[in-house]
Amino acid sequence: MQVGRKIYWDKATGNVLVDTGERSGSVRETTQEEDFAAYQALAERVPDTVGCLQLEYGQYTRDFAECNSYRVNLDTLELEFSYPGPGETEPTEPVYRKPLSVEVDELKAADIENKQAIAELTMMIAAPVGGDGR
């Protein structure tokens, strides 16, 4: 059995309160009521002030490993990650963005669309104008 992580977040700020982590093996999915009883950060809260995102097992694994912070975007209700800059040694103010894994998938799809458009244009240019070859 594999259980994806649950991200509990503050509905007023988007800040993460609890990340349950991923679990596998002899595990079971817990209810939100059980999580509120098990995690002190949730037990101290009024449930209506807390949001929950349920992720699939393995979802955003690389993003979680490479980020230095994450939160929930209050407009989209989706996770946003902050990643350290190249060679960054000192902590800086986080800059949040959609998961890099999602951005890479979007860029791959755009690249395929561009290649198809270029191929179609190339075929149009190579095709003779008119029926008699002039």
CNS distance restraints for C-alpha pairs under 8 A (distance, minus, plus):
assign (resid   1 and name CA) (resid  24 and name CA) 5.53 0.50 0.50
assign (resid   1 and name CA) (resid  25 and name CA) 5.35 0.50 0.50
assign (resid   1 and name CA) (resid  26 and name CA) 6.55 0.50 0.50
assign (resid   1 and name CA) (resid  27 and name CA) 6.44 0.50 0.50
assign (resid   1 and name CA) (resid  28 and name CA) 7.38 0.50 0.50
assign (resid   2 and name CA) (resid  22 and name CA) 7.64 0.50 0.50
assign (resid   2 and name CA) (resid  23 and name CA) 5.89 0.50 0.50
assign (resid   2 and name CA) (resid  24 and name CA) 4.24 0.50 0.50
assign (resid   2 and name CA) (resid  25 and name CA) 6.58 0.50 0.50
assign (resid   2 and name CA) (resid  27 and name CA) 7.37 0.50 0.50
assign (resid   2 and name CA) (resid  57 and name CA) 6.29 0.50 0.50
assign (resid   3 and name CA) (resid  22 and name CA) 5.80 0.50 0.50
assign (resid   3 and name CA) (resid  23 and name CA) 5.16 0.50 0.50
assign (resid   3 and name CA) (resid  24 and name CA) 6.06 0.50 0.50
assign (resid   3 and name CA) (resid  27 and name CA) 7.42 0.50 0.50
assign (resid   3 and name CA) (resid  28 and name CA) 7.05 0.50 0.50
assign (resid   3 and name CA) (resid  29 and name CA) 6.28 0.50 0.50
assign (resid   3 and name CA) (resid  56 and name CA) 7.27 0.50 0.50
assign (resid   3 and name CA) (resid  57 and name CA) 5.63 0.50 0.50
assign (resid   4 and name CA) (resid  21 and name CA) 7.08 0.50 0.50
assign (resid   4 and name CA) (resid  22 and name CA) 4.80 0.50 0.50
assign (resid   4 and name CA) (resid  23 and name CA) 6.66 0.50 0.50
assign (resid   4 and name CA) (resid  54 and name CA) 6.95 0.50 0.50
assign (resid   4 and name CA) (resid  55 and name CA) 5.24 0.50 0.50
assign (resid   4 and name CA) (resid  56 and name CA) 4.64 0.50 0.50
assign (resid   4 and name CA) (resid  57 and name CA) 3.78 0.50 0.50
assign (resid   4 and name CA) (resid  58 and name CA) 6.88 0.50 0.50
assign (resid   4 and name CA) (resid  59 and name CA) 7.65 0.50 0.50
assign (resid   5 and name CA) (resid  19 and name CA) 6.64 0.50 0.50
assign (resid   5 and name CA) (resid  20 and name CA) 5.35 0.50 0.50
assign (resid   5 and name CA) (resid  21 and name CA) 4.48 0.50 0.50
assign (resid   5 and name CA) (resid  22 and name CA) 4.59 0.50 0.50
assign (resid   5 and name CA) (resid  23 and name CA) 7.56 0.50 0.50
assign (resid   5 and name CA) (resid  54 and name CA) 6.29 0.50 0.50
assign (resid   5 and name CA) (resid  55 and name CA) 5.49 0.50 0.50
assign (resid   5 and name CA) (resid  56 and name CA) 7.11 0.50 0.50
assign (resid   5 and name CA) (resid  57 and name CA) 6.85 0.50 0.50
assign (resid   6 and name CA) (resid  18 and name CA) 7.90 0.50 0.50
assign (resid   6 and name CA) (resid  19 and name CA) 5.84 0.50 0.50
assign (resid   6 and name CA) (resid  20 and name CA) 5.38 0.50 0.50
assign (resid   6 and name CA) (resid  21 and name CA) 6.85 0.50 0.50
assign (resid   6 and name CA) (resid  52 and name CA) 6.58 0.50 0.50
assign (resid   6 and name CA) (resid  53 and name CA) 5.60 0.50 0.50
assign (resid   6 and name CA) (resid  54 and name CA) 4.58 0.50 0.50
assign (resid   6 and name CA) (resid  55 and name CA) 6.09 0.50 0.50
assign (resid   7 and name CA) (resid  16 and name CA) 6.77 0.50 0.50
assign (resid   7 and name CA) (resid  17 and name CA) 7.63 0.50 0.50
assign (resid   7 and name CA) (resid  18 and name CA) 5.94 0.50 0.50
assign (resid   7 and name CA) (resid  19 and name CA) 4.69 0.50 0.50
assign (resid   7 and name CA) (resid  20 and name CA) 6.66 0.50 0.50
assign (resid   7 and name CA) (resid  52 and name CA) 5.52 0.50 0.50
assign (resid   7 and name CA) (resid  53 and name CA) 5.06 0.50 0.50
assign (resid   7 and name CA) (resid  54 and name CA) 6.54 0.50 0.50
assign (resid   7 and name CA) (resid  55 and name CA) 7.86 0.50 0.50
assign (resid   8 and name CA) (resid  16 and name CA) 5.98 0.50 0.50
assign (resid   8 and name CA) (resid  17 and name CA) 5.51 0.50 0.50
assign (resid   8 and name CA) (resid  18 and name CA) 5.07 0.50 0.50
assign (resid   8 and name CA) (resid  19 and name CA) 6.39 0.50 0.50
assign (resid   8 and name CA) (resid  50 and name CA) 6.45 0.50 0.50
assign (resid   8 and name CA) (resid  51 and name CA) 5.59 0.50 0.50
assign (resid   8 and name CA) (resid  52 and name CA) 4.46 0.50 0.50
assign (resid   8 and name CA) (resid  53 and name CA) 6.55 0.50 0.50
assign (resid   9 and name CA) (resid  14 and name CA) 5.73 0.50 0.50
assign (resid   9 and name CA) (resid  15 and name CA) 5.49 0.50 0.50
assign (resid   9 and name CA) (resid  16 and name CA) 4.28 0.50 0.50
assign (resid   9 and name CA) (resid  17 and name CA) 5.04 0.50 0.50
assign (resid   9 and name CA) (resid  18 and name CA) 6.96 0.50 0.50
assign (resid   9 and name CA) (resid  50 and name CA) 5.53 0.50 0.50
assign (resid   9 and name CA) (resid  51 and name CA) 5.14 0.50 0.50
assign (resid   9 and name CA) (resid  52 and name CA) 6.26 0.50 0.50
assign (resid   9 and name CA) (resid  71 and name CA) 7.73 0.50 0.50
assign (resid   9 and name CA) (resid  72 and name CA) 7.04 0.50 0.50
assign (resid  10 and name CA) (resid  14 and name CA) 5.18 0.50 0.50
assign (resid  10 and name CA) (resid  15 and name CA) 5.48 0.50 0.50
assign (resid  10 and name CA) (resid  16 and name CA) 6.44 0.50 0.50
assign (resid  10 and name CA) (resid  17 and name CA) 6.57 0.50 0.50
assign (resid  10 and name CA) (resid  49 and name CA) 6.23 0.50 0.50
assign (resid  10 and name CA) (resid  50 and name CA) 4.94 0.50 0.50
assign (resid  10 and name CA) (resid  51 and name CA) 6.28 0.50 0.50
assign (resid  11 and name CA) (resid  49 and name CA) 5.49 0.50 0.50
assign (resid  11 and name CA) (resid  50 and name CA) 5.41 0.50 0.50
assign (resid  11 and name CA) (resid  51 and name CA) 5.76 0.50 0.50
assign (resid  11 and name CA) (resid  74 and name CA) 7.40 0.50 0.50
assign (resid  12 and name CA) (resid  49 and name CA) 7.33 0.50 0.50
assign (resid  12 and name CA) (resid  74 and name CA) 7.98 0.50 0.50
assign (resid  13 and name CA) (resid  74 and name CA) 7.35 0.50 0.50
assign (resid  14 and name CA) (resid  71 and name CA) 5.61 0.50 0.50
assign (resid  14 and name CA) (resid  72 and name CA) 4.60 0.50 0.50
assign (resid  14 and name CA) (resid  73 and name CA) 6.03 0.50 0.50
assign (resid  14 and name CA) (resid  74 and name CA) 5.88 0.50 0.50
assign (resid  15 and name CA) (resid  70 and name CA) 7.90 0.50 0.50
assign (resid  15 and name CA) (resid  71 and name CA) 5.16 0.50 0.50
assign (resid  15 and name CA) (resid  72 and name CA) 6.54 0.50 0.50
assign (resid  16 and name CA) (resid  70 and name CA) 7.44 0.50 0.50
assign (resid  16 and name CA) (resid  71 and name CA) 5.68 0.50 0.50
assign (resid  16 and name CA) (resid  72 and name CA) 7.27 0.50 0.50
assign (resid  17 and name CA) (resid  41 and name CA) 6.38 0.50 0.50
assign (resid  17 and name CA) (resid  42 and name CA) 7.30 0.50 0.50
assign (resid  18 and name CA) (resid  39 and name CA) 7.65 0.50 0.50
assign (resid  18 and name CA) (resid  41 and name CA) 6.95 0.50 0.50
assign (resid  18 and name CA) (resid  42 and name CA) 7.45 0.50 0.50
assign (resid  22 and name CA) (resid  57 and name CA) 6.41 0.50 0.50
assign (resid  22 and name CA) (resid  58 and name CA) 7.74 0.50 0.50
assign (resid  23 and name CA) (resid  27 and name CA) 6.74 0.50 0.50
assign (resid  30 and name CA) (resid  34 and name CA) 6.15 0.50 0.50
assign (resid  30 and name CA) (resid  35 and name CA) 6.74 0.50 0.50
assign (resid  31 and name CA) (resid  35 and name CA) 6.33 0.50 0.50
assign (resid  32 and name CA) (resid  36 and name CA) 6.13 0.50 0.50
assign (resid  33 and name CA) (resid  37 and name CA) 6.41 0.50 0.50
assign (resid  34 and name CA) (resid  38 and name CA) 6.11 0.50 0.50
assign (resid  35 and name CA) (resid  39 and name CA) 5.93 0.50 0.50
assign (resid  35 and name CA) (resid  42 and name CA) 7.43 0.50 0.50
assign (resid  36 and name CA) (resid  40 and name CA) 7.52 0.50 0.50
assign (resid  36 and name CA) (resid  42 and name CA) 4.92 0.50 0.50
assign (resid  36 and name CA) (resid  43 and name CA) 5.00 0.50 0.50
assign (resid  37 and name CA) (resid  42 and name CA) 7.48 0.50 0.50
assign (resid  37 and name CA) (resid  43 and name CA) 5.77 0.50 0.50
assign (resid  38 and name CA) (resid  43 and name CA) 7.52 0.50 0.50
assign (resid  39 and name CA) (resid  43 and name CA) 6.16 0.50 0.50
assign (resid  40 and name CA) (resid  44 and name CA) 6.25 0.50 0.50
assign (resid  41 and name CA) (resid  45 and name CA) 7.06 0.50 0.50
assign (resid  42 and name CA) (resid  47 and name CA) 7.75 0.50 0.50
assign (resid  45 and name CA) (resid  49 and name CA) 7.14 0.50 0.50
assign (resid  45 and name CA) (resid  50 and name CA) 7.49 0.50 0.50
assign (resid  46 and name CA) (resid  50 and name CA) 7.26 0.50 0.50
assign (resid  55 and name CA) (resid  59 and name CA) 6.17 0.50 0.50
assign (resid  60 and name CA) (resid  64 and name CA) 6.16 0.50 0.50
assign (resid  60 and name CA) (resid  99 and name CA) 7.34 0.50 0.50
assign (resid  60 and name CA) (resid 101 and name CA) 7.02 0.50 0.50
assign (resid  61 and name CA) (resid  65 and name CA) 6.30 0.50 0.50
assign (resid  62 and name CA) (resid  66 and name CA) 6.13 0.50 0.50
assign (resid  62 and name CA) (resid 101 and name CA) 7.62 0.50 0.50
assign (resid  63 and name CA) (resid  67 and name CA) 5.80 0.50 0.50
assign (resid  63 and name CA) (resid  81 and name CA) 7.32 0.50 0.50
assign (resid  63 and name CA) (resid  99 and name CA) 6.26 0.50 0.50
assign (resid  63 and name CA) (resid 100 and name CA) 6.60 0.50 0.50
assign (resid  63 and name CA) (resid 101 and name CA) 6.81 0.50 0.50
assign (resid  66 and name CA) (resid  83 and name CA) 6.59 0.50 0.50
assign (resid  67 and name CA) (resid  81 and name CA) 6.19 0.50 0.50
assign (resid  67 and name CA) (resid  82 and name CA) 5.54 0.50 0.50
assign (resid  67 and name CA) (resid  83 and name CA) 4.40 0.50 0.50
assign (resid  67 and name CA) (resid  84 and name CA) 6.76 0.50 0.50
assign (resid  68 and name CA) (resid  81 and name CA) 7.73 0.50 0.50
assign (resid  68 and name CA) (resid  82 and name CA) 5.83 0.50 0.50
assign (resid  68 and name CA) (resid  83 and name CA) 5.43 0.50 0.50
assign (resid  68 and name CA) (resid  84 and name CA) 6.24 0.50 0.50
assign (resid  68 and name CA) (resid  94 and name CA) 7.86 0.50 0.50
assign (resid  69 and name CA) (resid  81 and name CA) 5.93 0.50 0.50
assign (resid  69 and name CA) (resid  82 and name CA) 5.15 0.50 0.50
assign (resid  69 and name CA) (resid  83 and name CA) 7.12 0.50 0.50
assign (resid  69 and name CA) (resid  94 and name CA) 6.96 0.50 0.50
assign (resid  70 and name CA) (resid  79 and name CA) 6.86 0.50 0.50
assign (resid  70 and name CA) (resid  80 and name CA) 5.56 0.50 0.50
assign (resid  70 and name CA) (resid  81 and name CA) 4.29 0.50 0.50
assign (resid  70 and name CA) (resid  82 and name CA) 5.94 0.50 0.50
assign (resid  70 and name CA) (resid  96 and name CA) 7.23 0.50 0.50
assign (resid  71 and name CA) (resid  79 and name CA) 5.73 0.50 0.50
assign (resid  71 and name CA) (resid  80 and name CA) 5.48 0.50 0.50
assign (resid  71 and name CA) (resid  81 and name CA) 6.63 0.50 0.50
assign (resid  71 and name CA) (resid  96 and name CA) 7.91 0.50 0.50
assign (resid  72 and name CA) (resid  77 and name CA) 5.77 0.50 0.50
assign (resid  72 and name CA) (resid  78 and name CA) 5.44 0.50 0.50
assign (resid  72 and name CA) (resid  79 and name CA) 4.51 0.50 0.50
assign (resid  72 and name CA) (resid  80 and name CA) 5.93 0.50 0.50
assign (resid  73 and name CA) (resid  77 and name CA) 5.10 0.50 0.50
assign (resid  73 and name CA) (resid  78 and name CA) 5.51 0.50 0.50
assign (resid  73 and name CA) (resid  79 and name CA) 6.16 0.50 0.50
assign (resid  73 and name CA) (resid  80 and name CA) 6.36 0.50 0.50
assign (resid  74 and name CA) (resid  78 and name CA) 7.77 0.50 0.50
assign (resid  79 and name CA) (resid  98 and name CA) 6.79 0.50 0.50
assign (resid  79 and name CA) (resid  99 and name CA) 7.34 0.50 0.50
assign (resid  80 and name CA) (resid  96 and name CA) 5.50 0.50 0.50
assign (resid  80 and name CA) (resid  97 and name CA) 4.98 0.50 0.50
assign (resid  80 and name CA) (resid  98 and name CA) 4.70 0.50 0.50
assign (resid  80 and name CA) (resid  99 and name CA) 6.03 0.50 0.50
assign (resid  81 and name CA) (resid  95 and name CA) 7.84 0.50 0.50
assign (resid  81 and name CA) (resid  96 and name CA) 5.09 0.50 0.50
assign (resid  81 and name CA) (resid  97 and name CA) 5.45 0.50 0.50
assign (resid  81 and name CA) (resid  98 and name CA) 6.17 0.50 0.50
assign (resid  81 and name CA) (resid  99 and name CA) 5.81 0.50 0.50
assign (resid  82 and name CA) (resid  94 and name CA) 5.49 0.50 0.50
assign (resid  82 and name CA) (resid  95 and name CA) 5.25 0.50 0.50
assign (resid  82 and name CA) (resid  96 and name CA) 4.56 0.50 0.50
assign (resid  82 and name CA) (resid  97 and name CA) 6.42 0.50 0.50
assign (resid  83 and name CA) (resid  94 and name CA) 7.57 0.50 0.50
assign (resid  83 and name CA) (resid  95 and name CA) 7.52 0.50 0.50
assign (resid  83 and name CA) (resid  96 and name CA) 7.87 0.50 0.50
assign (resid  84 and name CA) (resid  88 and name CA) 6.23 0.50 0.50
assign (resid  98 and name CA) (resid 102 and name CA) 6.95 0.50 0.50
assign (resid  98 and name CA) (resid 103 and name CA) 7.04 0.50 0.50
assign (resid  99 and name CA) (resid 103 and name CA) 6.48 0.50 0.50
assign (resid 100 and name CA) (resid 104 and name CA) 6.03 0.50 0.50
assign (resid 101 and name CA) (resid 105 and name CA) 6.35 0.50 0.50
assign (resid 102 and name CA) (resid 106 and name CA) 6.23 0.50 0.50
assign (resid 103 and name CA) (resid 107 and name CA) 6.14 0.50 0.50
assign (resid 104 and name CA) (resid 108 and name CA) 6.15 0.50 0.50
assign (resid 105 and name CA) (resid 109 and name CA) 6.30 0.50 0.50
assign (resid 106 and name CA) (resid 110 and name CA) 6.20 0.50 0.50
assign (resid 107 and name CA) (resid 111 and name CA) 6.01 0.50 0.50
assign (resid 108 and name CA) (resid 112 and name CA) 6.33 0.50 0.50
assign (resid 109 and name CA) (resid 113 and name CA) 6.34 0.50 0.50
assign (resid 110 and name CA) (resid 114 and name CA) 6.12 0.50 0.50
assign (resid 111 and name CA) (resid 115 and name CA) 6.16 0.50 0.50
assign (resid 112 and name CA) (resid 116 and name CA) 6.20 0.50 0.50
assign (resid 113 and name CA) (resid 117 and name CA) 6.22 0.50 0.50
assign (resid 114 and name CA) (resid 118 and name CA) 6.15 0.50 0.50
assign (resid 115 and name CA) (resid 119 and name CA) 6.11 0.50 0.50
assign (resid 116 and name CA) (resid 120 and name CA) 6.22 0.50 0.50
assign (resid 117 and name CA) (resid 121 and name CA) 6.19 0.50 0.50
assign (resid 118 and name CA) (resid 122 and name CA) 6.02 0.50 0.50
assign (resid 119 and name CA) (resid 123 and name CA) 6.21 0.50 0.50
assign (resid 120 and name CA) (resid 124 and name CA) 6.27 0.50 0.50
assign (resid 121 and name CA) (resid 125 and name CA) 6.20 0.50 0.50
assign (resid 122 and name CA) (resid 126 and name CA) 6.10 0.50 0.50
assign (resid 123 and name CA) (resid 127 and name CA) 6.07 0.50 0.50
assign (resid 128 and name CA) (resid 133 and name CA) 5.96 0.50 0.50
assign (resid 128 and name CA) (resid 134 and name CA) 7.55 0.50 0.50
assign (resid 129 and name CA) (resid 133 and name CA) 6.81 0.50 0.50
assign (resid 129 and name CA) (resid 134 and name CA) 7.01 0.50 0.50
assign (resid 130 and name CA) (resid 134 and name CA) 6.81 0.50 0.50
